[in-house]
Amino acid sequence: MIHFPDERIKGIDKTTAGQMDLYPTLANLYGIEPKYVLGRDLLNQKDGFILTREGNFVTNEYAYLKSTDKLVELKNGKEADKEKFKYLFDKYKTYFDMSNKMIEYDLLRYLER
């Protein structure tokens, strides 16, 4: 939730978002160009998602729970064919792998300050 004085900018955005999206979004509002981010500027994105350390993910339309290995459509609760959404699994695997490498190799210490 972001509040602006005098409500110059207002509204509700229902894009699915996670904690990693906070910095790029706030950086945009303050006119800062972030060098290194995994998240997205929510003011300029509509394809939202959340990815967990356990390998689960939620998009604006679907949720995947790794423990049950099911992809479910949020609007009706029906199971979706995972093969038709391979691009989602590939996309989130890339994010997950990048995040893991940053942690495993302590890569943040090499960033310019």
NUSERO-303958 format. One record per residue (C-alpha): residue number from 1; x, y, z. Coordinates in Angstrom, 2 decimals. Each point is the difference from the previous one (the first is absolute). Example, Ala and Ser with C-alpha at 12.3 -4.5 7.8 and 13.67 -1.06 7.14 Angstrom:
BEGIN
+-----+---------+---------+---------+
:   k :      px :      py :      pz :
+-----+---------+---------+---------+
:   1 :   12.30 :   -4.50 :    7.80 :
:   2 :    1.37 :    3.44 :   -0.66 :
+-----+---------+---------+---------+
END
This chain:
BEGIN
+-----+---------+---------+---------+
:   k :      px :      py :      pz :
+-----+---------+---------+---------+
:   1 :    0.00 :    0.00 :    0.00 :
:   2 :    1.36 :    3.38 :   -0.96 :
:   3 :   -1.54 :    3.31 :    1.08 :
:   4 :    0.72 :    3.29 :   -1.75 :
:   5 :   -0.70 :    3.39 :    1.60 :
:   6 :   -3.09 :    1.69 :   -1.43 :
:   7 :   -0.80 :   -3.30 :   -1.76 :
:   8 :    1.65 :    1.22 :   -3.22 :
:   9 :    0.33 :   -3.59 :   -1.11 :
:  10 :   -2.66 :   -2.40 :    1.19 :
:  11 :   -1.67 :   -3.23 :   -0.89 :
:  12 :    0.17 :   -3.71 :    0.52 :
:  13 :    2.26 :   -2.24 :   -2.03 :
:  14 :   -0.78 :   -3.70 :    0.24 :
:  15 :    3.26 :   -1.18 :   -1.57 :
:  16 :    1.42 :   -2.92 :    1.98 :
:  17 :    3.18 :    1.20 :    1.69 :
:  18 :    2.56 :   -1.02 :    2.56 :
:  19 :    2.53 :    1.59 :    2.30 :
:  20 :    2.71 :    0.03 :   -2.68 :
:  21 :   -2.16 :    2.42 :   -2.05 :
:  22 :    0.02 :    2.68 :    2.69 :
:  23 :    3.47 :    1.45 :   -0.71 :
:  24 :   -0.36 :    0.39 :   -3.78 :
:  25 :   -3.44 :    1.56 :    0.46 :
:  26 :    1.15 :    2.50 :    2.62 :
:  27 :    3.16 :    0.74 :   -1.98 :
:  28 :   -2.17 :    0.97 :   -2.96 :
:  29 :   -2.13 :    2.30 :    2.17 :
:  30 :    3.14 :    1.75 :    1.25 :
:  31 :    1.63 :    0.19 :   -3.43 :
:  32 :    2.77 :   -2.46 :    0.85 :
:  33 :    1.28 :   -2.40 :   -2.66 :
:  34 :    0.76 :   -3.25 :    1.85 :
:  35 :    2.99 :   -1.94 :   -1.31 :
:  36 :   -0.69 :   -3.44 :    1.39 :
:  37 :   -3.50 :   -1.30 :    0.67 :
:  38 :   -1.91 :   -3.25 :   -0.33 :
:  39 :   -3.35 :    1.66 :    0.62 :
:  40 :   -2.08 :    2.14 :   -2.33 :
:  41 :   -1.24 :    3.57 :    0.07 :
:  42 :   -3.69 :   -0.60 :    0.67 :
:  43 :   -1.00 :    3.32 :   -1.52 :
:  44 :    1.21 :   -1.24 :   -3.38 :
:  45 :   -0.94 :   -3.70 :    0.14 :
:  46 :   -3.25 :   -1.88 :   -0.27 :
:  47 :    1.27 :   -3.61 :   -0.05 :
:  48 :    0.45 :   -0.41 :    3.73 :
:  49 :    1.31 :   -3.00 :    1.87 :
:  50 :    1.25 :   -1.22 :    3.34 :
:  51 :    2.64 :   -2.72 :    0.30 :
:  52 :    0.78 :   -1.75 :    3.29 :
:  53 :    3.19 :   -1.68 :    1.21 :
:  54 :   -1.89 :   -3.30 :   -0.09 :
:  55 :   -0.63 :    0.27 :   -3.75 :
:  56 :   -3.66 :    1.03 :    0.18 :
:  57 :   -1.21 :    2.90 :   -2.12 :
:  58 :   -3.07 :    2.16 :   -0.51 :
:  59 :   -0.76 :    2.15 :   -3.04 :
:  60 :   -2.97 :    2.25 :   -0.66 :
:  61 :   -1.84 :   -3.04 :   -1.40 :
:  62 :    1.61 :   -3.19 :    1.38 :
:  63 :    1.46 :   -1.56 :    3.13 :
:  64 :    2.46 :   -2.89 :    0.13 :
:  65 :    0.56 :   -1.99 :    3.17 :
:  66 :    3.10 :   -2.13 :   -0.31 :
:  67 :   -0.95 :   -2.44 :    2.79 :
:  68 :   -3.08 :   -1.10 :   -1.97 :
:  69 :    1.57 :    0.71 :   -3.41 :
:  70 :   -3.20 :    1.72 :   -1.16 :
:  71 :   -0.57 :    3.17 :   -1.98 :
:  72 :   -3.41 :    1.51 :    0.80 :
:  73 :   -1.92 :    2.76 :   -1.76 :
:  74 :   -0.87 :    2.62 :    2.64 :
:  75 :   -3.30 :    1.17 :   -1.47 :
:  76 :   -1.66 :   -3.42 :    0.11 :
:  77 :    2.27 :   -2.26 :    2.10 :
:  78 :    0.38 :   -2.53 :   -2.80 :
:  79 :    3.25 :   -1.80 :   -0.63 :
:  80 :    1.81 :    1.22 :   -3.12 :
:  81 :    2.10 :   -2.08 :   -2.39 :
:  82 :    3.60 :    0.71 :    1.06 :
:  83 :    1.32 :   -0.91 :   -3.45 :
:  84 :   -1.84 :    2.98 :   -1.51 :
:  85 :    1.75 :    2.31 :    2.47 :
:  86 :    3.56 :   -1.29 :   -0.29 :
:  87 :    1.12 :    3.59 :   -0.68 :
:  88 :   -1.12 :    0.96 :    3.53 :
:  89 :    2.00 :   -2.80 :    1.59 :
:  90 :    3.06 :    0.93 :   -2.09 :
:  91 :   -0.30 :    3.68 :    0.89 :
:  92 :   -0.32 :   -0.64 :    3.72 :
:  93 :    2.78 :   -2.59 :    0.00 :
:  94 :    2.30 :    2.69 :   -1.40 :
:  95 :   -0.98 :    2.45 :    2.75 :
:  96 :    0.32 :   -2.72 :    2.64 :
:  97 :    3.46 :   -1.05 :   -1.23 :
:  98 :    1.26 :    3.59 :   -0.11 :
:  99 :   -1.25 :    0.62 :    3.53 :
: 100 :    1.61 :   -3.20 :    1.28 :
: 101 :    3.35 :    0.86 :   -1.58 :
: 102 :   -0.06 :    3.46 :    1.57 :
: 103 :   -0.48 :   -1.60 :    3.42 :
: 104 :    2.25 :   -3.05 :   -0.46 :
: 105 :    2.99 :    1.99 :   -1.26 :
: 106 :   -0.70 :    3.15 :    2.07 :
: 107 :    0.01 :    2.06 :   -3.19 :
: 108 :   -1.47 :    3.12 :    1.60 :
: 109 :    3.38 :    0.78 :    1.59 :
: 110 :    1.44 :    0.61 :   -3.48 :
: 111 :   -2.48 :    2.71 :   -0.97 :
: 112 :    1.26 :    3.55 :   -0.27 :
: 113 :   -1.19 :    2.17 :    2.83 :
+-----+---------+---------+---------+
END
